[in-house]
């Protein structure tokens, strides 16, 4: 049975191995549409939650990309690789982990929490002069990268079975967990790389809500797991409007705000901060709009 089509959000549990783009390709074939995208890449060796947008819901991806993330990860102490993960070439090894204790590991992880200045990996999608870093790195080029300010809300040490260290991390968008493993190894003086990574949450979306990638062609499974566009922007304050106002907003027109001004929500990265709201009518998403001078001014119209 062909999977349900339309405009919706779909949570998919990516397996280890394929790229995020591979999973998008699987979804496009299974759902019978080219309009499929995701809101945050997972490396091929990683597994877990991909938030996928289908149909016109792809227009909402920018409002989902800045969410906090949660991961469960495992680092291998005593071995470094050029990619900071198991797919890279080994750069250094040490067999002497005698000075590495569970207390020392916990102390090092606590030092990596809060607001930190993180140097991105050389092998990453970060662009320098318009080109992804991993392309430069594969040509043997090394670029001096500036630290990027990220926030690690919490790291919980789950288990230690040297040389393996397993931990859970809650961090801001843009945080590289591979770099956390690298910096953990550096703090302990033995080096490290990330061996496994599983994304468990994106914002309020949980991998336990997701369907496996091999069920993308199962229409019943997709229909049962799909989320409506209004849920995609559930983190934004919601403003309900009349059908007349919805029609005007749907044509790109501003309308007076008829209810008390909601609390502010952050604008997407790169834009000036403004009060963004999800405008709905009869529980359907009409637009993402800015509130200014008592007016709702559409920023991205969803309804036709």
Steps between C-alpha positions, in 0.01 A plus 500: 500500500639840404565725797273794568580822315441862597665768710627369830788434736638148538741376767734233366749284690809496276711183523879495504652492152297711258542875477217732594466577129463126431205489740345803329532309170327198656217725618461668161463162329268358764279808527495572129612863528820698450401748771669334794771650719643471849590753767839376620761262357622188676839353401488158329637321809232662719142389553185649641251775444461676167222755488373482143274752327274387216320709239445863589623425853853529355441877516498474878842334531675825593285528812611155617875512438588694815359256753708353782607138451551198725738213423634182652865459401804283560862614486808280464784631716861466393439514123459811284385513137509777244120508471449466879282194431546131405503571126827692508869414489668435834727789596632391839462225759592444861459182702567661837165595652615426854447858613148522360241453773124536497534807720746655255264429209207655686707807585608539136141471375383762748765731358334464159158622616349847488589755236820378332711613205520191281735458203305319225647180353706529182270235354164675528228660292605843624572721200817704456514729195184334374633143515425232758795430728491124439572555131808706581611246762473211253737689269746518787435866574498621859319822583543697818148516641376748753322367808123515488298579810263212583317397813511158663211496743595172666718192460419185697764229529318171438777241523876450495657181366844617392583588234127563443310788658126531447316826568179690428514861386244780469638782285415792276472476125840522336681299768727225367492195728811372317678810625375430853667157480818660363508756782426234762803302384714814499391590854597151618832513312438180303303610194165357388259466213126441479399142420119510518244776493123478528275806488206452732328839494468813285321768697190327636506227232605161635647209305250275678234667282691418182452225244795302372632587155401159364132579570487813281308301238242384752207737447330407827819556699563838335139611550518404866830681557446820301478832681298791371678824398364684804696253716820584311489850645358401837791678669372835370220688676171429325249759383157390376329721243165517324448358153492849353834589663641162396406573138673837511813355661496222241533772236796653681309784663547621856202498737439655842587284798170433674635346820764594759854488361656156569840448652799535270659213313842516339534560131706258286876544522626778278189715524431785736318380806129563473181367652398205283170317537321208337174627351222242487136479399279201583815327632676528162828689457454812289840669532795589716463870570673780687315710757581870463304816584186300580506325163562145379737524206555169315860388463428161342154417371409135518134497397404539134 
